[in-house]
Amino acid sequence: MAISTTIKSIQDIMRKDTGVDGDAQRIGQLVWMLFLKIYDDREREWELLDDDYVSPIPEDLRWRNWAAEPEGMTGDELKRFVDDELFPGLQALNPRGDDTRPVVIRNAFEDAYNYMKSGQLLRQVINKIQAEIDFNKSGERHELSQVYEQILKDLQSAGNAGEFYTPRAVTEFMVNRVDPRLGEQVMDPACGTGGFLISAIEHMRRHYVETPEDERTLQHSISGIEKKPLPHLLATTNLILHGVEVPGQVRHDNALARSLIEWGPRDRVDVIIANPPFGGMEEDGIENNFPQAFRTRETADLFMTLFIHLLKEGGRAAVVLPDGFLFGEGMKTRLKEKLLTECDLHTIVRLPNGVFNPYTSIKTNLLFFTKGRPTEAVWYYEHPYPEGYKSYSKTKPMRFEEFERESAWWGTEEDGFAAREETQYAWRVPVEDIQADNYNLDRKNPYAEEEEDHDPEELLARYEQQQAEIQELRDQLKTILGEALTSHEG
């Protein structure tokens, strides 16, 4: 039976349970169980390779010892075990000497939750997972990765605004162009379910890993941070699925909650590849972790400030950002000035509408930049729809092959992209023009047919952007007035 069918029938069983409410909870429920089953399958592999293997999970909490027996405990007994022993036990794991694996598992379960109220239905789900998913069969391993992608997409459909699944075609293209190499530190400070990290791992394995030593180097050079519990658990599971033995490099944390100056030289990385949440607002006070000139509550802008700070000299980044970043003013103007002064923003790939359908139709851009030298000119590349397409959809998603045109045009950074030429899709804008236009990066293709843009999504995005800028000015005025009143009273 196909794994996707198994997953669907598991979801159907969960629908009968009164404790599980909606897709997001069903996926959360499924993922912690999949995590333990996949981990147990991996442990069987490790036990064959190492006679002295010791599990980081206490014996009675290992999947094989409470879940694997189809006639094992069920009903109230199973429900009580999961709620009162399994979860508290996994959430209390501590490192053993240098062994940090217990901490990885503890972090994965820190905010996980058993939503199911019926021990009988819980047993049915566990039996299906046990009988029909075997991670150690290589064919199933590949299929499980695909099903995993489907789970992520389902999660996005159930998710909130601003949390979008980055299409695989986009992550692969970004990683391919940035070309992370063995020995370089690669980071995604807003890693979600780990898509960029997986792409980077696969890229380096394909191009640079030749020995077991290389593989060890690779496993220690990838890191991510994710603030929400479910995507963090998904990312940890995703890394285990892709052969990372101790995925402790993905921290459950909010990268923006740490003061910018606390990120010291030791935290600097060679490569950042990310799609920070956009359209979201951070909680009050987070902006105070940033210098006065770059304070805002808009998540994507704070992340951009952090990315520039975290890159080493010569470090490279590829970031997904909405159109609002390109034309936005106020704090965005100062941020773009910083970006163009401290980094070489050499390329912006403008994606067409609908790349992130059905989650959002906001237009997005891929920004590629290198830290350590100022921008002299920005090259733009307008990505066209494939022949015969007017938009993308669930059944017609974007494909990696579509980027062959960009890849062939790209050239190399070593010679300053000397081979690049202007085409109907590509054009070059000197930095002086951008500075003269108050750092507006929203440049239309000069070779495109002139068309009046009354796209409601575009107009709405501009309206929301203006509202955000007005709110920012209000906040600044409030602060100034508050300070003036305080000093007057004093």
PLY file of the C-alpha trace (Angstrom):
ply
format ascii 1.0
element vertex 490
property float x
property float y
property float z
element edge 489
property int vertex1
property int vertex2
end_header
0.00 0.00 0.00
1.26 3.48 -0.84
2.35 5.49 2.17
0.16 8.39 1.06
-2.89 6.06 1.35
-1.75 5.05 4.84
-1.45 8.70 5.90
-4.92 9.42 4.53
-6.49 6.49 6.40
-4.71 7.61 9.61
-6.23 11.07 9.20
-9.65 9.44 8.75
-9.26 7.53 12.05
-8.27 10.75 13.83
-11.38 12.52 12.53
-13.45 10.18 14.74
-11.60 11.38 17.86
-13.28 14.24 19.73
-9.95 15.59 21.00
-8.44 16.32 17.60
-9.78 19.53 16.14
-8.84 20.50 12.58
-6.02 19.72 10.14
-3.23 21.42 12.08
-3.87 19.26 15.18
-4.21 16.10 13.09
-0.84 16.81 11.50
0.73 17.64 14.87
-0.59 14.33 16.26
0.66 12.35 13.27
4.11 13.94 13.27
5.19 13.10 16.83
4.20 9.46 16.23
6.00 9.37 12.88
9.05 10.88 14.58
9.22 8.05 17.15
8.62 5.34 14.52
11.23 6.76 12.12
13.70 7.19 14.98
13.14 3.58 16.05
13.73 2.38 12.46
16.95 4.40 12.31
18.06 2.94 15.65
17.71 -0.60 14.26
20.11 0.47 11.50
22.56 2.00 13.98
22.42 -1.12 16.19
23.52 -3.26 13.24
26.47 -0.95 12.59
27.53 -0.52 16.21
27.43 -3.37 18.76
27.78 -0.86 21.61
24.90 1.35 20.47
22.92 2.85 23.37
19.59 4.57 22.73
19.09 8.09 24.13
15.47 7.09 24.87
14.74 5.10 28.09
13.83 1.47 27.30
10.17 1.64 28.31
9.63 4.76 26.16
11.13 3.37 22.94
8.53 2.83 20.21
9.35 -0.89 19.95
8.55 -1.45 23.63
5.14 0.24 23.92
3.77 0.71 20.40
5.05 -2.05 18.12
2.95 -4.94 19.50
-0.47 -4.68 17.77
-2.16 -6.48 20.68
-0.32 -4.28 23.21
-1.88 -1.85 25.64
-4.91 0.05 24.41
-7.85 2.10 25.68
-7.46 4.01 28.95
-4.18 2.23 29.75
-2.55 3.43 26.50
-3.95 6.96 26.86
-2.63 7.17 30.45
0.80 5.83 29.43
1.17 8.37 26.59
-0.02 11.35 28.67
1.55 10.51 32.04
4.72 8.59 31.14
5.77 8.96 27.49
5.49 12.74 27.15
6.79 13.71 30.62
9.64 11.18 30.18
10.73 12.49 26.77
10.34 16.12 27.89
12.67 15.51 30.85
15.60 13.94 28.97
19.05 15.39 29.74
22.41 15.13 27.96
24.67 12.27 29.02
28.21 13.60 29.02
29.02 14.59 25.43
25.93 12.82 24.09
23.43 15.53 23.11
20.92 13.18 21.45
18.59 13.19 24.50
18.39 16.99 24.22
17.40 16.76 20.52
14.51 14.47 21.48
13.56 16.61 24.48
13.47 19.72 22.27
11.41 17.92 19.65
8.79 17.04 22.29
9.01 20.25 24.29
5.71 21.57 22.91
4.32 18.43 21.28
0.94 17.29 22.51
-1.26 14.19 22.45
-4.62 15.52 21.27
-6.34 12.12 21.00
-8.82 11.30 23.76
-9.70 7.74 22.73
-7.06 5.14 23.59
-8.78 2.69 21.18
-8.49 5.07 18.20
-4.92 5.90 19.27
-4.08 2.17 19.14
-5.61 1.93 15.62
-3.40 4.79 14.41
-0.27 3.32 16.02
-0.95 -0.11 14.46
-1.31 1.44 11.00
1.99 3.31 11.37
3.72 0.18 12.69
2.37 -2.16 10.00
2.56 0.07 6.95
5.58 2.37 7.34
9.06 0.87 7.33
11.73 3.51 7.02
14.50 0.96 6.48
13.17 -0.09 3.08
14.96 2.22 0.66
12.00 2.52 -1.74
9.79 3.49 1.17
12.41 5.88 2.43
12.18 7.81 -0.84
8.38 7.66 -0.83
8.25 8.73 2.80
10.24 11.85 1.88
7.63 12.65 -0.76
4.75 11.98 1.63
6.54 14.19 4.11
6.49 17.00 1.56
2.76 16.40 1.16
2.24 16.62 4.95
4.10 19.93 4.91
1.90 21.23 2.11
-1.24 20.10 3.96
0.05 21.88 7.04
0.51 25.07 5.06
-3.08 24.86 3.79
-4.20 24.62 7.42
-1.70 27.25 8.54
-1.80 30.97 9.12
-0.91 33.89 6.87
2.80 34.43 6.44
3.75 30.77 6.94
4.24 29.52 3.44
5.80 26.35 2.20
8.64 27.34 -0.14
8.17 25.32 -3.35
10.94 22.77 -3.81
11.83 24.22 -7.22
12.60 27.57 -5.56
14.67 26.11 -2.70
16.70 23.98 -5.12
17.39 26.92 -7.44
18.46 29.21 -4.57
20.78 26.56 -3.10
22.16 25.73 -6.54
23.08 29.39 -7.21
24.58 30.05 -3.76
26.49 26.74 -4.01
27.28 25.97 -0.34
30.58 24.05 -0.17
31.96 21.50 2.25
33.38 23.15 5.37
31.19 26.25 5.05
28.67 27.01 7.79
25.16 27.12 6.29
22.29 28.63 8.27
18.57 29.29 7.99
17.51 31.42 10.99
13.80 31.01 10.10
13.99 27.42 8.95
10.35 26.32 9.24
10.19 22.65 8.34
13.80 22.56 7.13
13.35 22.72 3.34
16.41 24.90 2.66
18.62 22.86 5.01
17.59 19.62 3.26
18.30 21.16 -0.15
21.74 22.32 1.06
22.54 18.84 2.44
21.52 17.16 -0.83
23.49 19.72 -2.87
26.70 19.18 -0.88
26.32 15.40 -0.94
25.90 15.52 -4.71
28.85 17.82 -5.39
31.34 17.63 -2.53
30.93 14.63 -0.21
33.25 11.74 -1.09
34.28 10.14 2.23
32.68 9.37 5.63
34.82 12.21 7.01
33.24 14.60 4.46
29.78 13.45 5.58
30.67 14.18 9.24
31.89 17.65 8.25
28.63 18.22 6.37
26.47 17.16 9.32
28.18 19.67 11.59
27.97 22.56 9.15
24.19 22.94 8.89
22.12 24.90 11.41
18.65 26.35 11.71
16.33 28.07 14.17
12.54 27.74 14.25
10.26 29.40 16.76
7.05 27.38 16.33
6.87 23.91 17.89
5.22 21.96 15.06
7.49 23.15 12.21
10.47 22.56 14.55
9.40 18.95 15.13
8.83 18.56 11.38
12.31 19.95 10.64
13.95 17.60 13.16
12.12 14.60 11.66
12.97 15.82 8.15
16.69 15.88 8.96
16.56 12.37 10.44
14.74 11.24 7.29
17.63 12.69 5.28
20.34 10.87 7.20
21.38 13.49 9.77
22.08 11.47 12.91
21.86 14.14 15.61
19.81 17.01 14.22
20.51 19.16 17.25
21.58 21.99 14.97
17.92 22.96 14.53
17.08 24.94 17.64
13.57 25.62 18.89
13.88 29.34 19.47
13.06 32.76 18.04
16.19 34.12 16.35
14.82 37.67 16.73
14.45 37.38 20.51
18.20 37.77 21.01
19.77 41.23 20.95
21.62 41.85 17.68
24.87 42.70 19.47
24.80 39.35 21.26
25.43 37.61 17.93
29.22 37.77 18.04
31.99 36.82 15.58
31.70 33.14 16.52
28.08 33.12 15.33
28.95 34.38 11.83
28.21 32.03 8.92
29.31 31.59 5.30
25.89 31.03 3.77
22.33 32.05 4.65
19.40 30.68 2.65
15.98 31.65 3.98
12.37 32.55 3.41
11.55 34.65 6.49
7.85 34.89 7.41
6.43 37.99 5.76
3.30 39.89 6.50
3.68 38.90 10.17
4.21 41.20 13.13
6.48 40.39 16.07
5.28 40.75 19.64
5.90 44.03 21.48
9.46 44.55 22.61
11.21 42.28 20.06
12.15 45.35 17.99
14.19 46.65 20.94
16.76 43.94 20.22
17.71 45.97 17.12
19.42 49.35 16.69
17.09 52.36 16.71
17.32 52.93 12.93
16.16 49.38 12.14
13.34 48.97 14.65
10.08 47.67 13.24
7.63 44.94 14.19
7.55 43.53 10.68
9.13 40.09 10.87
10.76 39.91 7.43
12.53 43.27 7.87
13.96 42.29 11.26
15.21 39.03 9.73
16.88 40.91 6.87
18.75 43.08 9.40
19.80 39.88 11.22
20.93 38.15 7.98
23.24 41.02 7.03
24.69 41.00 10.56
25.21 37.21 10.66
27.10 36.86 7.38
30.89 36.69 7.49
32.87 38.98 5.20
32.53 37.31 1.81
29.47 35.35 3.04
26.66 34.71 0.56
22.90 34.85 0.97
19.75 34.00 -0.96
16.48 35.26 0.54
12.80 35.20 -0.51
11.10 38.58 0.04
7.76 40.11 -1.02
7.41 43.08 -3.38
6.62 45.27 -0.36
10.28 45.11 0.68
11.40 46.44 -2.71
9.18 49.54 -2.82
8.60 50.10 0.94
9.79 53.30 2.61
10.57 54.48 6.15
12.66 51.88 7.99
12.77 49.81 4.77
14.66 52.63 3.02
17.32 52.61 5.73
17.53 48.82 5.59
17.99 48.85 1.80
20.67 51.51 2.13
22.47 49.27 4.65
22.09 46.26 2.35
23.50 48.09 -0.71
26.33 49.66 1.31
27.53 46.60 3.25
26.69 43.96 0.65
26.79 43.45 -3.09
23.14 42.85 -3.99
24.08 41.48 -7.39
20.84 39.77 -8.46
17.09 39.99 -7.91
15.00 37.28 -9.55
11.43 38.53 -9.85
8.99 35.63 -9.60
5.59 35.75 -11.29
2.27 35.68 -9.45
1.13 32.45 -7.92
4.44 30.69 -7.17
3.15 30.20 -3.62
-0.41 29.29 -4.65
-2.70 28.32 -3.04
-1.23 29.82 0.14
-0.77 33.37 -1.13
-0.67 35.22 -4.41
1.64 37.98 -3.10
4.42 38.55 -5.62
7.83 37.45 -4.37
11.48 37.99 -5.25
14.71 36.10 -4.71
17.52 38.38 -3.51
21.13 37.18 -3.89
23.86 39.15 -2.12
27.44 38.86 -0.86
28.68 40.72 2.21
31.87 42.78 2.29
31.69 45.06 -0.73
29.13 47.69 -1.73
26.71 47.18 -4.62
27.71 48.76 -7.93
24.67 47.60 -9.89
21.71 45.28 -9.43
20.85 42.77 -12.13
17.18 41.88 -12.42
15.81 38.74 -13.98
12.08 38.44 -14.57
11.12 34.78 -14.39
8.51 34.07 -17.09
5.70 31.53 -16.83
6.36 28.34 -18.78
4.86 28.12 -22.27
1.07 27.83 -22.05
0.82 28.76 -18.34
-1.06 31.79 -17.04
-0.51 30.90 -13.39
0.66 28.10 -11.08
-1.61 25.86 -9.07
-1.51 22.76 -6.84
-1.71 20.55 -9.93
0.66 22.76 -11.99
3.39 23.84 -9.54
6.65 25.52 -10.47
9.40 23.11 -11.61
13.18 23.35 -11.11
13.75 22.95 -14.88
12.12 26.35 -15.40
15.21 27.98 -13.90
17.53 26.60 -16.61
17.25 29.92 -18.43
18.49 31.86 -15.37
21.25 29.33 -14.71
22.55 29.56 -18.29
22.56 33.40 -18.07
24.00 33.60 -14.53
27.80 33.69 -15.09
30.24 33.67 -12.15
30.70 36.00 -9.23
34.52 35.74 -9.42
34.62 37.96 -12.53
31.76 40.19 -11.40
29.28 38.37 -13.67
31.07 39.76 -16.74
29.28 37.34 -19.08
25.81 38.62 -18.23
23.86 40.35 -20.97
20.60 42.23 -21.06
17.78 40.19 -22.63
14.00 40.45 -22.77
14.04 39.06 -19.20
17.27 40.56 -17.78
18.33 44.15 -17.17
20.93 46.03 -15.14
20.31 49.06 -12.90
23.32 51.07 -11.63
23.29 51.70 -7.88
23.32 55.49 -8.46
19.86 55.23 -10.08
18.55 53.28 -7.10
20.03 55.78 -4.60
18.56 58.70 -6.55
15.14 57.04 -6.33
15.27 56.80 -2.49
16.46 53.16 -2.62
13.37 51.93 -4.44
14.30 48.44 -5.72
10.96 47.86 -7.44
12.24 48.08 -11.01
9.97 47.13 -13.89
11.36 45.26 -16.87
12.18 47.91 -19.49
11.77 45.31 -22.26
8.29 44.15 -21.21
5.17 45.27 -23.05
3.80 48.30 -21.22
0.69 47.30 -19.33
-1.27 49.18 -16.74
-1.03 47.26 -13.47
-4.40 47.15 -11.75
-3.84 43.74 -10.21
-5.92 43.86 -7.00
-3.37 41.75 -5.10
-0.62 44.22 -6.06
-2.75 47.23 -5.08
-3.70 45.54 -1.80
-0.04 44.79 -1.04
0.84 48.46 -1.61
-2.08 49.57 0.57
-0.99 47.23 3.40
2.56 48.48 3.05
1.43 52.10 3.37
-0.68 51.20 6.42
2.36 49.54 8.05
4.46 52.67 7.37
1.75 54.92 8.88
1.63 52.67 11.97
5.41 52.87 12.25
5.29 56.68 12.19
2.53 56.62 14.84
4.66 54.38 17.06
7.65 56.72 16.66
5.51 59.77 17.49
4.10 57.99 20.54
7.63 57.23 21.76
8.80 60.83 21.19
5.72 62.28 22.92
6.05 59.79 25.78
9.70 60.74 26.30
8.87 64.46 26.10
6.07 64.13 28.66
8.24 62.07 31.00
11.09 64.62 30.92
8.55 67.45 31.35
7.04 65.80 34.42
10.53 65.13 35.80
0 1
1 2
2 3
3 4
4 5
5 6
6 7
7 8
8 9
9 10
10 11
11 12
12 13
13 14
14 15
15 16
16 17
17 18
18 19
19 20
20 21
21 22
22 23
23 24
24 25
25 26
26 27
27 28
28 29
29 30
30 31
31 32
32 33
33 34
34 35
35 36
36 37
37 38
38 39
39 40
40 41
41 42
42 43
43 44
44 45
45 46
46 47
47 48
48 49
49 50
50 51
51 52
52 53
53 54
54 55
55 56
56 57
57 58
58 59
59 60
60 61
61 62
62 63
63 64
64 65
65 66
66 67
67 68
68 69
69 70
70 71
71 72
72 73
73 74
74 75
75 76
76 77
77 78
78 79
79 80
80 81
81 82
82 83
83 84
84 85
85 86
86 87
87 88
88 89
89 90
90 91
91 92
92 93
93 94
94 95
95 96
96 97
97 98
98 99
99 100
100 101
101 102
102 103
103 104
104 105
105 106
106 107
107 108
108 109
109 110
110 111
111 112
112 113
113 114
114 115
115 116
116 117
117 118
118 119
119 120
120 121
121 122
122 123
123 124
124 125
125 126
126 127
127 128
128 129
129 130
130 131
131 132
132 133
133 134
134 135
135 136
136 137
137 138
138 139
139 140
140 141
141 142
142 143
143 144
144 145
145 146
146 147
147 148
148 149
149 150
150 151
151 152
152 153
153 154
154 155
155 156
156 157
157 158
158 159
159 160
160 161
161 162
162 163
163 164
164 165
165 166
166 167
167 168
168 169
169 170
170 171
171 172
172 173
173 174
174 175
175 176
176 177
177 178
178 179
179 180
180 181
181 182
182 183
183 184
184 185
185 186
186 187
187 188
188 189
189 190
190 191
191 192
192 193
193 194
194 195
195 196
196 197
197 198
198 199
199 200
200 201
201 202
202 203
203 204
204 205
205 206
206 207
207 208
208 209
209 210
210 211
211 212
212 213
213 214
214 215
215 216
216 217
217 218
218 219
219 220
220 221
221 222
222 223
223 224
224 225
225 226
226 227
227 228
228 229
229 230
230 231
231 232
232 233
233 234
234 235
235 236
236 237
237 238
238 239
239 240
240 241
241 242
242 243
243 244
244 245
245 246
246 247
247 248
248 249
249 250
250 251
251 252
252 253
253 254
254 255
255 256
256 257
257 258
258 259
259 260
260 261
261 262
262 263
263 264
264 265
265 266
266 267
267 268
268 269
269 270
270 271
271 272
272 273
273 274
274 275
275 276
276 277
277 278
278 279
279 280
280 281
281 282
282 283
283 284
284 285
285 286
286 287
287 288
288 289
289 290
290 291
291 292
292 293
293 294
294 295
295 296
296 297
297 298
298 299
299 300
300 301
301 302
302 303
303 304
304 305
305 306
306 307
307 308
308 309
309 310
310 311
311 312
312 313
313 314
314 315
315 316
316 317
317 318
318 319
319 320
320 321
321 322
322 323
323 324
324 325
325 326
326 327
327 328
328 329
329 330
330 331
331 332
332 333
333 334
334 335
335 336
336 337
337 338
338 339
339 340
340 341
341 342
342 343
343 344
344 345
345 346
346 347
347 348
348 349
349 350
350 351
351 352
352 353
353 354
354 355
355 356
356 357
357 358
358 359
359 360
360 361
361 362
362 363
363 364
364 365
365 366
366 367
367 368
368 369
369 370
370 371
371 372
372 373
373 374
374 375
375 376
376 377
377 378
378 379
379 380
380 381
381 382
382 383
383 384
384 385
385 386
386 387
387 388
388 389
389 390
390 391
391 392
392 393
393 394
394 395
395 396
396 397
397 398
398 399
399 400
400 401
401 402
402 403
403 404
404 405
405 406
406 407
407 408
408 409
409 410
410 411
411 412
412 413
413 414
414 415
415 416
416 417
417 418
418 419
419 420
420 421
421 422
422 423
423 424
424 425
425 426
426 427
427 428
428 429
429 430
430 431
431 432
432 433
433 434
434 435
435 436
436 437
437 438
438 439
439 440
440 441
441 442
442 443
443 444
444 445
445 446
446 447
447 448
448 449
449 450
450 451
451 452
452 453
453 454
454 455
455 456
456 457
457 458
458 459
459 460
460 461
461 462
462 463
463 464
464 465
465 466
466 467
467 468
468 469
469 470
470 471
471 472
472 473
473 474
474 475
475 476
476 477
477 478
478 479
479 480
480 481
481 482
482 483
483 484
484 485
485 486
486 487
487 488
488 489
